[in-house]
């Protein structure tokens, strides 16, 4: 399985800095041009997709987010077609799909994307089960638990099962601090729900995995994909 690298985290941090400095368009254009030049290398599109994910989360241009949502998922889909064991690519696609608000303007589209996100989560759980445990694997289970709970067909038993799987492993700090918001968002959502199973255990695991991240520092549930 292709795991997250420090280079991924550093690129994400560079994109965040470019957003703050108002230079994100230059970064996106450079990464897009590289993707076009190296179109025969599916990995060349991943930095571009990673940068667009950062924009979906942190950018303020709602029109850009609406127009770029499909490009994000399609670019990640191309990556996963060639590299199905790319952990971060699959996680980012499922998380992006999961953030489409069910109560938005296009409920049928949102429901379909949630179903695709759930399928991505189940496939990633299966694939990561064949690799040595990494602390960020718990993030997959929390995204899947969110999808099992936050749906018209709420499944408390499956939610509890997913949480138990996530909390069964010791929590070691995840070293990718630039990507903490992305990786931690499932935990923040879950810990904000009043009636979910084993919320205290999830809170303890979140503190262990993300010791530098505290509730209230940001709102991880901004509808940053399709509004």
Secondary structure, 3 states (H helix, E strand, C coil): CECCCHHHHHHHHHHHHHHHHCCHHHHHHHHHHHHHHCCCCCCHHHHHHHHHHHHHHHCCCHHHHHHHHHHHHHHHHHHHHHCCCEHHHHHHHHHHHHCCCCCCCCHHHHHHHHHHHHHHHHHHHHHHCCCCCCCCHHHHHHHHHHHHHCCCCCCHHHHHHHHHHHHCCCCCCCCCCCCHHHHHHHHHHHHCCCCCCCHHHHHHHHHHHCCCCCCCCCCCCCCCCCC
